[in-house]
């Protein structure tokens, strides 16, 4: 990363402690990212995210509290500058289309590698839509 590149501030929302800590650790060790906060529920997300001022929200679909559409709409209403990158183990084309329609900037399966996650975060940060679909075994 050159010295003129902006550090991307990432907020991570996931209700599984191991995933939350693992993703946070991976991103914290990447020179392009700074993890500015974490949440394990929709309520915690709405309490902490505005203070953290992230550029990108890495959002798990299923968390206690608000459903994912409510979380996406809350971010759009209260922090419209934040790009929402949904990551989940659910990955039907219809679901992904509806997430993008609702205002998510991208979708990433939880099977993604750290490199794929970094590329997706950088892509949505730059204002592009990013979708990684899962190949199904025949």
N, C-alpha and C positions, 0 to 999 in steps of 0.2 A: 504494500500500500504506500503510495507516495504521500508526502507531507501536506498536499493540497486536498486530499480526499477527506470528506467529512466522516467522522465516526457515526455509525448508525446506532441510535439508542433503541433498544428492544425491550419490550415488556412481555413477559411470558405468563399466560393463564392456562393452568392445567390442574385438575384435581388429584392427580396421582403424584405423590411426593418423589418417587424415584425418577419419573419422567421429568418433572419440574426441575429437580436438582441436576439431572444428567444433561438436559438441554441447556440449562443455565451455565453449567461447567463448560460444555463444548463451545457455546457462543462467547463466554468470557475469555476463553483462550484464543479466540480469533481476533487478529489485529483490527478488523474493520468494525467490530461490534462492541457495544457496552450494554450490559444488561442493567437496566435502570429500575426494575421492579418485577415482582412475581405476585400472582394471586391464585388461590385454589378454589374460588367460587365467583359467581357473577356479582354478588354483593361486594366481595373483597376487591374485585376488579374495579367496580365503580367508585369505591372509596380511595383506592391507591393510584390508579392510572393517571389521573389528572395532575397529581403532584409530581409524578415521575417524568412527565413530559416526553414520552417516547416518540420516535418516528414511526415505528412498526410495532404492532401488537401481534404476537404469535398466539392464536386463540384455539384452544381445544373446543370441540363441538359440545361435548356433554360434560357439564359441570353442575354442581348443586346451585340452586337459586334460579336465576333467569335462564330461559332457553337461549340457544345460540343466536336466533333471530333478534331476540330482545337485546342481547349483548352487542351484536353488530349495529343495531339501530341506536343503542345508547352511545356507542362510540361515534357514529355519524353525527348525532345531535350535539354531543358534548365535547368532542375532540375531532373535528372534521379533518384535521391535518394528519391524523394517524392512519396509516395504511394497515388494514386488517388482513393478515395471512392466516387462514384457517388450516389447522393440521389435525388430522383425525384418522382413525382406523376405518371409518365409514367412507366409502368412495364410489357411490353410484354416479353415473353421468348426470342424472336428474338432480341429485343433491348438489353437485358441484355447480351446475347451471343456476340453481336457485340461490346458492350462496353468492355467486357473482352478481346476480340480479339484485340481491338485497344490499349489495355494496361492499362485499369483501373484495380485496384487491388480488386475492389468490387463494389457491388450495394446494396443500402438500400432504401426501399420505404419511402416517407415522412410520412407514417402512422406509422413508427417505434416508439417505446417508447424510452425515454432517456436511459434506460438500454440496449436496443437492439443497439442503436447508439454507446454507449460506448463499447460494446462487438465487434461491427463491426470495430471500429477504432483500438482497441487493436489487433484484428485479422490481419488486413492488415498491421499494423505497424510491426507485427512479421513475415511478409513475406508470409502470407497465402492469398488465394483468399477467399473472403467472399461474399456470395450472399444470400440475404433474399428475397424470393418471396412473393407475396401477394396472400392469399387464396381468391378465388372467391366464393361468395355465390351462392348456387344452387337454 
